[in-house]
Amino acid sequence: MEIYGFYNFISVAFLVFTQLGNVESRIAGIIVGGVIWLALFVLQGIGLYKMAKNRGLKRKWLAFVPFANIYYIGELAGEIDLFGHKIKRLGLYAMISQILATVACASALIAELYLFINCGNPIGETPMGTPYWTELSGTALSMSRFYDLSFYIIPLAQQIFSILMLVLLMGLYKKYYPKNYIFLGLLMLFPVTRFVSRYIVIFILRNREAIDYAAYMRAKREAYMRQQQRYQNTYGNPYNHGPYNPYGYPYQNPYNQPQNKPEEPFSEFSKDKKPDESKSEEPVSTGENDGDSDDFFN
């Protein structure tokens, strides 16, 4: 199906930047697009074959069979976990959707070539950008109607395949590059990389060891808990520690230093108030006859 995308892009480029006509530019698009797709297909086959060989899987030759290689990607990815739901045989579903999308693309391509070869250049384009001819009958009319309809069928088929393939590749990348598997999967969504990303990524990941993603996440959680424990031991705080709260909560006192309690308001009226030891308990001197007893009580 990707070859149809290469064909569209390259044929338009030949039509705009060269002196080729409609038929010649489309034939050139098929040839050049097919060569590019074949090179990428071989790269992907080498990657899948190496992955299967490292894991001791059988039927490794399926990596080089069109359509069947999508099913084999499902075998390598195993059971897919999607939002807590286990999906089996996703590779089979993706393969079926690719077959349907490829049939739709091939049919549209045949109809397009038939119309350009037998009916000449179109007289114009519809608001949707599709070329159209007038005074058609018989086979040409049927081809024209199907060609117009294909502009609705092909995007729908491609969208279904892209969604299934995205989920499938996420499951595969989880096993071989769990650190950035989401980024690698989302490369399919960008127009520049959507047709080439999976071929190149699978080839690059061919020598990596397959891992259990659940075990990988458990190891990550255990490493995080050990990191938390190190913070606790370092700062000596019984409260929760962590990289975002190294001093604990609610008191931020990492070195266990004595803290002065704030002075209570109206403490002079408190029942538990203690006498001020800094003040003398002796009677206040009047300045006269200091040291003599008061004559009033004599």
C-alpha positions as CSV (number, residue, x, y, z in Angstrom):
1,M,0.0,0.0,0.0
2,E,2.9,2.3,0.7
3,I,3.9,2.0,-2.9
4,Y,0.7,3.8,-3.9
5,G,1.8,6.7,-1.8
6,F,5.2,6.8,-3.4
7,Y,3.5,6.5,-6.8
8,N,1.3,9.5,-6.2
9,F,4.1,11.7,-4.9
10,I,6.6,10.8,-7.6
11,S,4.2,10.9,-10.6
12,V,3.1,14.4,-9.6
13,A,6.7,15.5,-9.2
14,F,7.5,14.1,-12.7
15,L,4.4,15.9,-14.1
16,V,5.4,19.3,-12.6
17,F,9.1,19.3,-13.0
18,T,9.6,17.5,-16.3
19,Q,8.2,17.5,-19.8
20,L,6.5,14.1,-19.4
21,G,2.8,13.8,-20.1
22,N,0.1,12.4,-17.8
23,V,0.6,8.8,-18.9
24,E,4.4,8.9,-18.9
25,S,4.7,10.6,-15.5
26,R,2.4,8.0,-14.0
27,I,4.4,5.1,-15.5
28,A,7.6,6.7,-14.2
29,G,5.9,7.1,-10.8
30,I,5.1,3.4,-10.7
31,I,8.7,2.4,-11.7
32,V,10.5,4.8,-9.3
33,G,8.1,4.3,-6.5
34,G,8.3,0.5,-6.9
35,V,12.1,0.6,-6.7
36,I,12.1,2.7,-3.5
37,W,9.5,0.5,-1.9
38,L,11.4,-2.7,-2.8
39,A,14.6,-1.3,-1.2
40,L,12.7,-0.5,2.0
41,F,10.9,-3.8,1.9
42,V,14.3,-5.7,1.8
43,L,15.6,-3.6,4.7
44,Q,12.5,-4.5,6.8
45,G,12.8,-8.2,5.8
46,I,16.4,-8.3,7.0
47,G,15.3,-6.7,10.3
48,L,12.4,-9.1,10.9
49,Y,14.5,-12.1,9.8
50,K,17.3,-11.2,12.3
51,M,14.7,-10.6,15.1
52,A,13.1,-14.0,14.5
53,K,16.5,-15.7,14.3
54,N,17.6,-14.2,17.7
55,R,14.4,-15.5,19.3
56,G,14.5,-18.9,17.6
57,L,11.2,-18.5,15.8
58,K,10.2,-20.7,12.9
59,R,9.1,-19.7,9.4
60,K,11.6,-16.8,9.3
61,W,11.2,-16.7,5.5
62,L,7.8,-15.0,6.0
63,A,9.8,-11.8,6.7
64,F,10.3,-11.4,2.9
65,V,6.8,-12.3,1.8
66,P,4.4,-9.3,1.1
67,F,1.4,-9.2,3.4
68,A,2.6,-12.3,5.3
69,N,5.4,-10.1,6.8
70,I,2.7,-8.1,8.6
71,Y,1.4,-11.2,10.2
72,Y,4.9,-12.1,11.2
73,I,5.3,-8.8,12.9
74,G,2.4,-9.8,15.0
75,E,4.2,-13.0,15.9
76,L,7.2,-11.1,17.0
77,A,5.1,-8.6,19.0
78,G,3.1,-11.2,20.7
79,E,0.0,-10.4,22.7
80,I,-0.8,-6.6,22.6
81,D,-1.9,-4.8,25.7
82,L,-4.1,-1.9,24.7
83,F,-5.5,0.2,27.6
84,G,-5.6,-3.0,29.8
85,H,-7.2,-5.2,27.1
86,K,-5.2,-8.1,25.7
87,I,-5.4,-8.3,21.9
88,K,-4.5,-11.5,20.1
89,R,-3.9,-12.0,16.4
90,L,-3.5,-8.3,15.7
91,G,-1.0,-9.1,13.0
92,L,-3.6,-11.1,11.2
93,Y,-6.1,-8.3,11.3
94,A,-3.5,-5.8,10.1
95,M,-2.6,-8.1,7.3
96,I,-6.2,-8.4,6.1
97,S,-6.7,-4.6,6.2
98,Q,-3.5,-4.2,4.2
99,I,-4.7,-6.6,1.6
100,L,-8.0,-4.7,1.3
101,A,-6.3,-1.4,1.1
102,T,-3.8,-2.6,-1.5
103,V,-6.7,-4.0,-3.7
104,A,-8.4,-0.7,-3.5
105,C,-5.2,1.2,-4.4
106,A,-4.4,-1.2,-7.3
107,S,-7.9,-1.0,-8.7
108,A,-7.8,2.8,-8.6
109,L,-4.4,2.8,-10.3
110,I,-5.7,0.5,-13.1
111,A,-8.8,2.7,-13.6
112,E,-6.6,5.8,-13.7
113,L,-4.2,4.4,-16.3
114,Y,-7.1,3.1,-18.4
115,L,-8.8,6.5,-18.5
116,F,-5.6,8.4,-19.4
117,I,-4.6,5.9,-22.1
118,N,-8.0,5.4,-23.7
119,C,-9.7,8.7,-23.1
120,G,-6.9,11.1,-23.3
121,N,-6.3,14.0,-21.0
122,P,-9.2,15.0,-18.7
123,I,-11.1,18.2,-19.5
124,G,-10.8,19.4,-15.9
125,E,-10.9,18.6,-12.2
126,T,-13.7,18.4,-9.7
127,P,-13.6,20.5,-6.5
128,M,-12.2,17.3,-4.8
129,G,-9.2,17.5,-7.2
130,T,-10.2,14.4,-9.2
131,P,-9.9,14.6,-13.0
132,Y,-13.0,14.0,-15.1
133,W,-13.9,13.2,-18.6
134,T,-17.1,13.7,-20.7
135,E,-19.0,11.6,-23.2
136,L,-17.9,8.4,-21.6
137,S,-19.7,5.1,-22.1
138,G,-19.3,1.4,-21.5
139,T,-16.1,0.3,-19.7
140,A,-14.7,3.9,-19.7
141,L,-17.8,5.2,-17.8
142,S,-17.6,2.3,-15.3
143,M,-13.9,3.0,-14.8
144,S,-14.6,6.7,-14.3
145,R,-17.2,6.1,-11.7
146,F,-15.1,3.7,-9.8
147,Y,-12.1,6.1,-10.0
148,D,-14.2,8.8,-8.5
149,L,-15.4,6.5,-5.8
150,S,-11.9,5.4,-5.0
151,F,-11.0,8.8,-3.6
152,Y,-13.4,7.9,-0.7
153,I,-12.6,4.2,-0.4
154,I,-8.8,4.5,-0.3
155,P,-8.5,7.0,2.5
156,L,-10.8,5.0,4.7
157,A,-8.9,1.7,4.0
158,Q,-5.6,3.4,4.6
159,Q,-6.9,4.9,7.9
160,I,-8.0,1.5,9.2
161,F,-4.7,-0.1,8.2
162,S,-2.7,2.8,9.8
163,I,-4.5,2.5,13.1
164,L,-4.0,-1.3,13.3
165,M,-0.4,-1.0,12.2
166,L,0.3,1.8,14.8
167,V,-1.0,-0.4,17.6
168,L,0.9,-3.4,16.3
169,L,4.2,-1.5,16.0
170,M,3.8,-0.1,19.5
171,G,3.7,-3.7,20.7
172,L,6.8,-4.6,18.7
173,Y,8.7,-1.5,19.8
174,K,7.8,-2.2,23.5
175,K,9.9,-5.4,23.3
176,Y,12.9,-4.0,21.5
177,Y,13.0,-0.3,22.5
178,P,10.7,0.3,25.5
179,K,12.3,3.5,26.5
180,N,11.0,5.5,23.5
181,Y,8.5,3.1,21.9
182,I,5.8,5.8,21.8
183,F,7.9,8.2,19.8
184,L,8.9,5.5,17.3
185,G,5.3,4.5,16.8
186,L,4.1,8.1,16.4
187,L,6.5,8.5,13.4
188,M,3.8,6.9,11.4
189,L,1.6,9.9,11.9
190,F,3.9,12.4,10.3
191,P,3.5,12.9,6.6
192,V,7.2,12.9,6.0
193,T,7.9,9.6,7.8
194,R,4.7,7.7,7.7
195,F,5.6,5.6,4.6
196,V,9.2,4.8,5.5
197,S,9.5,4.8,9.3
198,R,8.6,1.2,10.1
199,Y,11.0,-0.2,7.5
200,I,13.9,1.7,8.8
201,V,13.1,1.4,12.5
202,I,12.7,-2.4,12.3
203,F,16.0,-2.7,10.4
204,I,17.8,-0.6,13.1
205,L,16.3,-2.6,16.0
206,R,17.2,-6.0,14.4
207,N,20.2,-6.7,16.8
208,R,18.5,-5.7,20.1
209,E,17.3,-8.2,22.6
210,A,13.6,-8.7,23.1
211,I,12.5,-8.1,26.7
212,D,9.4,-8.5,28.7
213,Y,7.8,-5.1,29.0
214,A,6.0,-5.9,32.3
215,A,9.3,-7.0,33.8
216,Y,11.0,-3.9,32.5
217,M,8.4,-1.6,34.2
218,R,8.7,-3.6,37.5
219,A,12.4,-3.0,37.4
220,K,11.9,0.7,36.7
221,R,9.5,1.0,39.7
222,E,11.9,-0.9,42.0
223,A,14.7,1.4,40.9
224,Y,12.5,4.4,41.7
225,M,11.7,3.0,45.1
226,R,15.4,2.5,45.9
227,Q,16.0,6.1,44.8
228,Q,13.3,7.2,47.3
229,Q,14.9,5.1,50.0
230,R,18.3,6.7,49.4
231,Y,16.8,10.2,49.8
232,Q,15.2,9.1,53.1
233,N,18.5,7.7,54.4
234,T,20.4,10.8,53.3
235,Y,18.2,13.4,54.8
236,G,17.2,11.4,57.9
237,N,13.6,12.6,57.7
238,P,10.8,10.1,58.6
239,Y,8.4,11.9,56.3
240,N,8.1,11.1,52.6
241,H,11.2,12.0,50.6
242,G,11.8,12.2,47.0
243,P,13.4,14.2,44.2
244,Y,10.6,16.8,44.4
245,N,10.4,16.9,48.2
246,P,13.9,16.2,49.5
247,Y,13.3,17.8,52.9
248,G,10.1,16.0,53.8
249,Y,6.6,17.2,54.6
250,P,5.3,19.1,56.6
251,Y,8.5,20.2,58.3
252,Q,11.5,21.1,56.1
253,N,14.3,20.5,58.6
254,P,16.8,18.1,56.9
255,Y,19.5,18.4,59.5
256,N,17.3,17.9,62.6
257,Q,18.2,21.3,64.0
258,P,16.3,22.6,67.0
259,Q,13.4,24.8,66.0
260,N,12.1,27.8,68.0
261,K,8.4,27.6,68.6
262,P,6.6,30.8,67.7
263,E,5.6,33.0,70.7
264,E,2.0,32.6,71.7
265,P,-0.1,35.7,71.6
266,F,-1.4,36.9,75.0
267,S,1.0,34.6,76.7
268,E,1.0,36.8,79.8
269,F,-2.6,35.7,80.4
270,S,-1.8,32.0,80.1
271,K,-2.5,29.8,83.2
272,D,0.7,27.9,82.5
273,K,2.9,30.9,82.4
274,K,6.2,30.5,84.3
275,P,7.8,33.3,86.3
276,D,10.5,35.1,84.5
277,E,13.8,33.8,86.0
278,S,15.7,36.7,84.7
279,K,13.8,39.1,87.0
280,S,14.8,39.4,90.7
281,E,12.3,38.1,93.3
282,E,13.5,40.8,95.8
283,P,11.3,43.8,96.5
284,V,11.8,46.8,94.3
285,S,14.0,49.4,95.9
286,T,12.6,52.8,96.5
287,G,15.9,54.5,96.7
288,E,15.5,55.5,100.4
289,N,16.7,53.4,103.4
290,D,17.9,50.6,101.1
291,G,18.5,47.4,103.1
292,D,16.2,48.6,106.0
293,S,12.9,47.1,106.8
294,D,9.7,48.9,106.2
295,D,8.7,50.9,109.3
296,F,5.0,50.6,108.6
297,F,5.0,46.9,109.6
298,N,7.2,47.4,112.7
